[in-house]
Amino acid sequence: MQKIFLGKKLVAIKASLKSVRDGTHPLSLPDDALQIMTMKRPKSYVAKAHRHIPKRRITELLQECLIVVKGKVRFDLFDSREKLFKKVLVREGEAMLILEVAHEVRYLEDTLAYELKNGPFIDDKQFL
């Protein structure tokens, strides 16, 4: 896991399945709008039947996660002055969680990926 900071603020997390330990391990903080964790379970493990009790959850920030199944992308991260401060390669089997930072995604290879965001969907993009 690579935590990416802008100053002292955590703005992104890059995760890889290469070093996942047995069990479940959260990568994001408990109060982040989008939660991400790694899970490694042996064959025959059963997560007991359960449901999640409806609870009111209020989030103001959109957070997103791109999980690369095949291919390679590069995230270019920008500070509040729209200045590039970090480039991060994300390859097959890796994920990038964007917490609160302007970003551009460059697809460096033919890529197959999942993107997850907290909802509901609102068209709120502001281009730099």
Secondary structure, DSSP 8 states (H G I E B T S, - for coil): -EEEEETTEEEEEEEEGGG--SEEEE-S-TTSSS--EEEE--TT----------------S--EEEEEEESEEEEEEE-TTS-EEEEEEEETTEEEEE-S-EEEEEE-S--EEEEEE-SS--------
